[in-house]
Amino acid sequence: MLPGSNQEWPGGLYTPTDGRAEPAIAAPEMARAAQRRGAKVFTQTAVRGIETTAGAVSAVVTEHGTIRCSTVILAGGAWSGVFCRNLGIRLPLLSTIGSVYRTAPVLDAPERSVSGAGFAIRKRLDGGYSVSHGGITNFDIVPDSFRFFTDFLQLTWMARKSLRPCLTERFLTEWRQKSSWPLDQVSPFEAIRTLDPRPIKGTLDKARRNLAAAFPAFKDVEILESWGGLIDATPDAIPVISPVETVPGFFLASGLSGHGFGIGPAAGQLAADVAIGAEPLVDPAPFRYSRFTDGSRIEPIIGI
Ligand SMILES: Cc1cc2nc3c(=O)[nH]c(=O)nc-3n(C[C@H](O)[C@H](O)[C@H](O)COP(=O)(O)OP(=O)(O)OC[C@H]3O[C@@H](n4cnc5c(N)ncnc54)[C@H](O)[C@@H]3O)c2cc1C
């Protein structure tokens, strides 16, 4: 049932294993733990936007129906900026492309994760390795690159030695993307269900050569698969975990700036504390959204 209504929910309720044997992967395990504590997880269910009443959040509108509520946390990763735009909220986010490949099993190679000059490796359960470059930051030039040009100038300058811009089909895709849409029509999140950029071959080739130079065991190893992922970042590379004052009830937990896998659990806890008004885990001030709107000096803490 759709919460708060009599409608059936056509989107799949998160089922623990779908009958498949599956290793204990972190994100699904966290989802299961949340379900055990009463959370409801709906997959294949795009959120089109939120409804407001007298300016405050009153519902989440999904492709399958509406959920009445007074508090919403947007944790949409690289989609968060587009989502906010439909609400008239300017969230400066840009994405870089992370590229990774995995190898067949390798003998006589490090058991531990290693980060070296132009490569980073982590051993997998099957004896193969996940490999990335680590020292190159590829990014697409997209319409948001111009929209947020000045916001990101300082971070771009700091990270200039590692940055490698490229122009891909994503420019046109995002150029054509609607910046606002009515909630009873298909949203950009349904038009593209998964952001799945092509890995950057040149970067992976370099990682492969660097790795083989450091560890000859990798010299002729077979590459089984490669993939890319978008990494959303804010202008100071600090997440936004915060209310948006102009829309009461609307909170952001986005822009984890390449560290979301590590800091995700704590970011989630802080977002929950902030949203329900509990004593926060840490001082939430550095994560406030208003630093981008109140003239605060933006000071990047790292290069991306
Ligand atoms: C190749 C690569 C390597 C990385 N390595 C590391 C690492 O070693 N350590 C580390 O800490 N981090 C790493 N990261 C970064 C990390 O994966 C991200 O920071 C993290 O996933 C961000 O979490 P998130 O929850 O904010 O966003 P996401 O993980 O992107 O999750 C957002 C979710 O919201 C969904 N969504 C968005 N909009 C809607 C909508 N309108 N309706 C419904 N659903 C929606 C999306 O489908 C997605 O499932 C890496 C990233 C990549 C790509």
PDBQT file of the ligand as one rigid body, heavy atoms in Angstrom, charges set to zero:
ROOT
HETATM    1  C1  LIG A 401      34.330   5.141  -8.988  1.00  0.00    +0.000 C 
HETATM    2  C2  LIG A 401      34.022   5.722  -7.634  1.00  0.00    +0.000 A 
HETATM    3  C3  LIG A 401      34.849   5.437  -6.565  1.00  0.00    +0.000 A 
HETATM    4  C4  LIG A 401      34.548   5.960  -5.300  1.00  0.00    +0.000 A 
HETATM    5  N1  LIG A 401      35.372   5.634  -4.244  1.00  0.00    +0.000 NA
HETATM    6  C5  LIG A 401      35.062   6.067  -3.019  1.00  0.00    +0.000 A 
HETATM    7  C6  LIG A 401      35.850   5.684  -1.897  1.00  0.00    +0.000 A 
HETATM    8  O1  LIG A 401      36.825   4.948  -2.022  1.00  0.00    +0.000 OA
HETATM    9  N2  LIG A 401      35.499   6.163  -0.668  1.00  0.00    +0.000 N 
HETATM   10  C7  LIG A 401      34.438   6.976  -0.492  1.00  0.00    +0.000 A 
HETATM   11  O2  LIG A 401      34.153   7.369   0.642  1.00  0.00    +0.000 OA
HETATM   12  N3  LIG A 401      33.657   7.349  -1.536  1.00  0.00    +0.000 NA
HETATM   13  C8  LIG A 401      33.946   6.925  -2.789  1.00  0.00    +0.000 A 
HETATM   14  N4  LIG A 401      33.191   7.304  -3.859  1.00  0.00    +0.000 N 
HETATM   15  C9  LIG A 401      32.144   8.304  -3.644  1.00  0.00    +0.000 C 
HETATM   16  C10 LIG A 401      30.884   7.729  -3.084  1.00  0.00    +0.000 C 
HETATM   17  O3  LIG A 401      30.447   6.623  -3.865  1.00  0.00    +0.000 OA
HETATM   18  C11 LIG A 401      29.812   8.829  -3.085  1.00  0.00    +0.000 C 
HETATM   19  O4  LIG A 401      30.303   9.960  -2.361  1.00  0.00    +0.000 OA
HETATM   20  C12 LIG A 401      28.550   8.338  -2.417  1.00  0.00    +0.000 C 
HETATM   21  O5  LIG A 401      28.002   7.241  -3.122  1.00  0.00    +0.000 OA
HETATM   22  C13 LIG A 401      27.524   9.457  -2.364  1.00  0.00    +0.000 C 
HETATM   23  O6  LIG A 401      26.436   8.963  -1.643  1.00  0.00    +0.000 OA
HETATM   24  P1  LIG A 401      25.022   9.655  -1.781  1.00  0.00    +0.000 P 
HETATM   25  O7  LIG A 401      24.106   8.821  -0.963  1.00  0.00    +0.000 OA
HETATM   26  O8  LIG A 401      25.134  11.108  -1.515  1.00  0.00    +0.000 OA
HETATM   27  O9  LIG A 401      24.651   9.536  -3.316  1.00  0.00    +0.000 OA
HETATM   28  P2  LIG A 401      24.455   8.240  -4.226  1.00  0.00    +0.000 P 
HETATM   29  O10 LIG A 401      25.272   7.098  -3.749  1.00  0.00    +0.000 OA
HETATM   30  O11 LIG A 401      24.645   8.712  -5.621  1.00  0.00    +0.000 OA
HETATM   31  O12 LIG A 401      22.931   7.863  -3.979  1.00  0.00    +0.000 OA
HETATM   32  C14 LIG A 401      21.910   8.690  -4.415  1.00  0.00    +0.000 C 
HETATM   33  C15 LIG A 401      20.750   7.789  -4.752  1.00  0.00    +0.000 C 
HETATM   34  O13 LIG A 401      19.589   8.598  -4.934  1.00  0.00    +0.000 OA
HETATM   35  C16 LIG A 401      18.895   8.099  -6.056  1.00  0.00    +0.000 C 
HETATM   36  N5  LIG A 401      18.107   9.212  -6.593  1.00  0.00    +0.000 N 
HETATM   37  C17 LIG A 401      18.535  10.413  -7.044  1.00  0.00    +0.000 A 
HETATM   38  N6  LIG A 401      17.512  11.182  -7.423  1.00  0.00    +0.000 NA
HETATM   39  C18 LIG A 401      16.387  10.446  -7.203  1.00  0.00    +0.000 A 
HETATM   40  C19 LIG A 401      15.008  10.683  -7.401  1.00  0.00    +0.000 A 
HETATM   41  N7  LIG A 401      14.564  11.854  -7.901  1.00  0.00    +0.000 N 
HETATM   42  N8  LIG A 401      14.115   9.713  -7.076  1.00  0.00    +0.000 NA
HETATM   43  C20 LIG A 401      14.548   8.529  -6.561  1.00  0.00    +0.000 A 
HETATM   44  N9  LIG A 401      15.852   8.243  -6.342  1.00  0.00    +0.000 NA
HETATM   45  C21 LIG A 401      16.763   9.198  -6.660  1.00  0.00    +0.000 A 
HETATM   46  C22 LIG A 401      19.965   7.640  -7.020  1.00  0.00    +0.000 C 
HETATM   47  O14 LIG A 401      19.439   6.735  -7.949  1.00  0.00    +0.000 OA
HETATM   48  C23 LIG A 401      20.950   7.007  -6.047  1.00  0.00    +0.000 C 
HETATM   49  O15 LIG A 401      20.617   5.665  -5.821  1.00  0.00    +0.000 OA
HETATM   50  C24 LIG A 401      33.435   6.786  -5.132  1.00  0.00    +0.000 A 
HETATM   51  C25 LIG A 401      32.595   7.065  -6.215  1.00  0.00    +0.000 A 
HETATM   52  C26 LIG A 401      32.882   6.535  -7.455  1.00  0.00    +0.000 A 
HETATM   53  C27 LIG A 401      31.954   6.835  -8.611  1.00  0.00    +0.000 C 
ENDROOT
TORSDOF 0
